[in-house]
Amino acid sequence: MSGLRVLRPGLFATVQDEGRRGAGRWGVPASGFADPFSAAAANWLAGNPPGAALVEATLGAIELEAARPLAVGIAGAPAEVAVNGLSADRARTLVLREGDRLAVGPATAGLRVYVAVSGGIAVAPVLGSRSALVPSAFGGLAGRKLAAGDDLPAAGAAIPEIRSLPFAGLPFDTGVLRAVSGPQRDLFAESARRRFFGDAFRVSPRSDRRGLRLEGEGAAPSDGDILPEGIVVGSVQVPSGGEPIVLMPDGPVTGGYPKIAVVVAADLRVLGQLRPGDRVRFREISRAEAVAAYAARETPGP
């Protein structure tokens, strides 16, 4: 059933949901939301469950047209929102009529804006997920980023109640990533570990949904590469050059570089909003603190 038509796709917009699980055994990444918190917030405004498929727009700057009456939720990176050229309150559920045009401006901070539609985007699932994996050309809409003229089907849910969030942008700091020590921490000298958890890094423009590349003095391992082993989103690999690579949702399922740290699950939302040029530090916490942070993580809604 028709939902949204893409008029202006922006830099890199794809369909994403909570990701595909269990496909790593076949070498398939989970994909899914880069910032799970903001995606859940957008879905909550649209009356959807938190993992429903929506549009993830890198740096915003996307324009969509409603093919029928529907509700929309917008969250993530701060950006101006307008309906038919008039400014709209993005912290509330937006109700669109057939033919209404929704424009999201360029992100002024952060990286990704999430646009959810009532009922969720109903593209065909691949391996249990509607998420696009663009490097492998499957999932999402024809396995690619969105283009002008694309029609995004919606599941056809009724217009939900109007909801509001207490924030209109990112309700969290993007300057610090909490992390636990990685499984190969002993391959790094004590001085290298102190430098990693003490110095600031700059996000490289070579970053994408596969990996966040960091620039800085680095913390090279004292030993070389390791045998490839399973790896998770948030793992911080360090090649011999010393500049870390943080695994993102479309990254490989195995890695052969030593891992100095792993970003905690509660801070994956921060990881997903870091943009090229941003400066970020890592703060080491214990595994018990990481579990507590996950249990205490904020969730959208009242």
C-alpha positions, 0 to 999 in steps of 0.5 A: 500500500502506498505511503511515501514518495521520495522527491529529494533523497538527500546524500544517503537515505536507506530503509532500515529496521532493527536489523537481521539477527542470526545471519552472521553464520553466513557472513551477513552483517546485521545492518539496521539502525545506526542510532537505535534510540532515535529510530525508536523515538521516531517510531514511537511518534508514528505509533509503531513498535521500536523496531519498525522499518523507517527511513534513515537519512544521512545529514538530513536534506530529504523531501517526501510526499504523502501518497495518502493520509498518514502519521509521521515521526521524526527524530535524530540529528537536529534539522528544520522540518516543514510541511508544505513549506510551513515550519512544523514541530518535529517533537510531535506526531505530524499528520499528513494528508494526501499530497502533503510535502514533508521537507527535512532540512540539513542536519545542523549537528549529529549525522542521521535523521530518522523518518517513520511512517504509521504502520512502518515501511513495508518493503519485502524482508530479506533474511528476516529484516527490511534493512538495506545492506547497500554494499551487498545490494539487498534488503531495503528498497532494491538493495540501494539508497533511495532515489527521487521518484521512489515509492515507499509502501506503508503497512496501512495502520490507522492514524495514531494518537498525537504524541510528543517528546520532551526533545526535538534533537539529540538528548545525549552528548556525542563527545564521549563513548563509554567502552569496556576493554577489548579481548586483545587489550594485552596486545597493547602496551599500557602507555598505548591503552592510556593514550587511547582512553585519554586522547581525543580522536577526530572522525574521518570523512572516510567513515560510513555505515561499515566502519567509523574511522578515527584520526589521531596519534593512535595506539598501535598494537605491540603485536601484528594482526590476529587470526580472524574471529567474530566481531560485534558492532562497536568493536574498536579494531586497531590496525598496525598504523594505530588509527582505530576503526569502530565497527558499524552495522554494515561492517564485516562479521569477522575481523583480523585486527586486535580489538583494544575496546568495545563501545557499550550497547547503551552508547551505540546511539552516540556512535551512530550520530558522529559525523566527519570532523567531530571529536570524540573520546573513549571513557573506560568502564567496567563490564558491570557498569556497562550492563547497568548502563544498558539496563538504565538506558533511556527509552522514548515516550513518557 
